[in-house]
């Protein structure tokens, strides 16, 4: 179906980006489907500052606008676009496009925003308990666009990201780099125990790997705790990288051992094998995309609960041993 506005395909399209790294990665297939439907349109993305840099690695995007205040963005968007594709589910994202008087506004009719949309898709039951890749693409289908048979959420590392990764991981021996990501922004319930990450790091180091702990500034403390508990040298990069530099570091890794997090999805998009420990979140919806990856989770009655903090004994994470994770790391390293 050819999408038309006032008899012609929209020439200027705004994509309102999701707000988190993992969601951005999982929405990339939808962005590529949008480009396939509108090959001649100028597609711009409005993204929060902490995810905007990711779109430099997405060739289907013509330009990126860094989101500011609500009112400033309304003023900047006015008269600049023919259509807005709203990937977030929020009322505010639809209200912003409506106030900017963008003629066409497409998205899910969630959060009471249906009256603000010109094309509103329903959330279909069949997208539940599936990767969120399909959730975003089903929205496009619901507003009348074609979607591809094979969703693509891959990223190619820009050269300056690669150079930054080489610089940050220079020295320290000759073995392959394995990353540890012990943080997760959703809450402590998503975090496997630091001492078990340290045990994994020690075993891998004895087998010849070099270990880098990655994450944001908020994970600096847990990164240093892992380094202090590990017997082997550990390079702690938490808080020392921009998003692009983090991408460069991830691209240099042989594997990443991680919680369910944004860096997990970024590593998977860059083609790095991932071993991810899951607890309160549903691996079917937010797991890394691709066949390279291994997921570790404990089948307890209360998981996935979706809670930020565990109200009992955190059994979904505490029952995952370091040996189980090491077994999966060995499998992906053997495959790599």
C-alpha positions, 0 to 999 in steps of 0.5 A, spaced: 500 500 500 502 506 497 501 511 503 499 518 501 497 525 504 492 529 500 494 525 494 501 524 494 506 520 499 509 524 505 515 528 503 517 530 510 516 524 515 518 525 523 519 519 527 519 520 534 524 515 537 523 511 543 527 513 549 531 507 551 537 504 547 534 497 547 527 500 545 531 504 539 534 497 537 528 493 537 525 499 533 530 499 527 526 494 523 520 498 523 524 504 521 527 500 515 520 498 513 518 505 513 524 507 509 521 501 504 514 504 504 517 511 503 523 511 499 523 518 496 521 521 503 526 525 507 526 521 514 528 525 520 528 522 527 527 526 534 530 523 539 532 524 546 540 526 547 542 519 550 540 515 544 540 520 539 547 518 537 545 511 535 541 513 529 548 515 526 549 508 524 542 507 521 543 509 514 535 509 512 535 516 517 536 522 513 537 527 519 537 526 527 534 532 531 535 532 539 529 533 543 529 539 548 523 541 552 516 540 550 514 547 548 521 548 544 520 542 540 513 543 538 515 550 535 521 547 532 517 542 528 511 546 526 511 546 518 517 542 518 513 535 516 507 532 513 507 526 517 509 523 524 510 516 526 510 515 533 514 509 536 513 511 543 506 509 546 505 516 550 500 521 550 505 526 550 508 524 544 502 525 540 500 531 543 506 534 541 505 532 534 498 535 534 500 541 537 506 542 532 500 541 526 503 535 523 498 533 518 498 526 519 500 523 525 500 515 526 501 510 532 498 506 537 491 508 540 494 507 547 494 512 553 488 515 551 491 519 545 487 516 539 483 522 538 490 526 536 492 521 531 490 521 524 491 513 523 491 509 529 493 502 530 490 497 535 495 493 539 493 486 537 494 480 542 498 476 537 504 481 538 504 479 546 509 475 548 513 476 542 519 480 541 518 488 541 521 488 534 514 485 532 510 490 536 513 496 532 512 493 526 505 491 527 503 498 528 506 500 521 501 494 519 496 497 523 496 504 519 496 501 512 504 500 511 507 494 508 512 490 513 518 486 510 518 478 512 525 478 515 526 484 520 533 487 520 535 490 527 543 490 525 547 496 526 554 497 522 559 501 527 561 507 524 569 508 523 570 513 529 566 508 534 571 503 531 577 507 532 574 509 539 573 502 541 581 500 539 583 506 543 579 504 549 581 497 549 589 498 547 594 494 551 593 489 556 595 482 553 593 478 547 587 475 549 580 476 546 576 481 550 570 479 553 565 484 556 561 484 563 555 489 563 552 488 571 548 494 570 541 495 568 537 502 568 530 499 570 532 497 577 535 492 582 531 486 580 534 486 573 541 485 576 545 479 577 549 478 583 556 482 582 560 477 585 558 472 580 560 476 575 566 477 578 567 469 578 565 469 571 571 474 569 576 470 573 574 464 570 575 467 563 581 470 565 584 464 567 582 461 560 586 467 556 580 472 556 581 480 557 575 483 561 572 489 560 566 492 565 562 497 561 556 501 563 554 508 564 556 513 570 551 510 574 554 503 574 561 505 576 560 503 583 558 496 581 564 496 576 569 497 581 566 492 586 567 487 580 574 489 579 575 489 587 572 482 587 576 479 581 583 476 582 584 477 575 585 484 572 579 488 570 578 494 565 573 498 568 570 503 563 563 505 566 562 512 565 568 513 561 564 512 554 559 516 550 554 512 546 558 511 540 564 510 544 561 504 547 558 501 541 566 501 539 568 497 545 562 493 544 564 491 537 571 489 539 568 484 544 568 476 543 562 476 547 558 480 552 556 477 559 550 482 561 543 483 564 537 485 560 539 492 558 540 497 553 548 495 552 545 488 551 541 490 545 546 494 542 552 489 542 547 484 539 545 489 533 553 490 532 553 482 531 557 480 538 554 474 541 551 475 548 550 471 554 544 475 558 541 473 565 534 474 565 529 475 571 523 479 572 523 481 565 520 477 559 525 474 555 520 473 549 519 480 549 526 483 550 531 478 549 536 480 544 535 479 537 539 473 533 541 466 533 548 468 536 545 469 543 544 465 549 539 466 555 540 464 562 533 464 567 530 460 572 523 458 572 520 460 578 513 461 579 513 469 580 518 470 574 517 474 569 514 479 574 516 486 571 517 489 578 523 494 579 525 491 586 524 484 588 519 484 594 522 477 596 528 473 596 530 475 588 530 468 587 530 468 579 537 471 579 540 468 586 538 461 583 542 462 577 549 460 578 556 462 575 557 455 572 551 456 568 553 462 565 560 460 564 557 454 560 553 458 556 559 463 555 563 457 553 558 455 548 558 462 544 565 463 544 566 456 541 561 458 536 565 465 535 
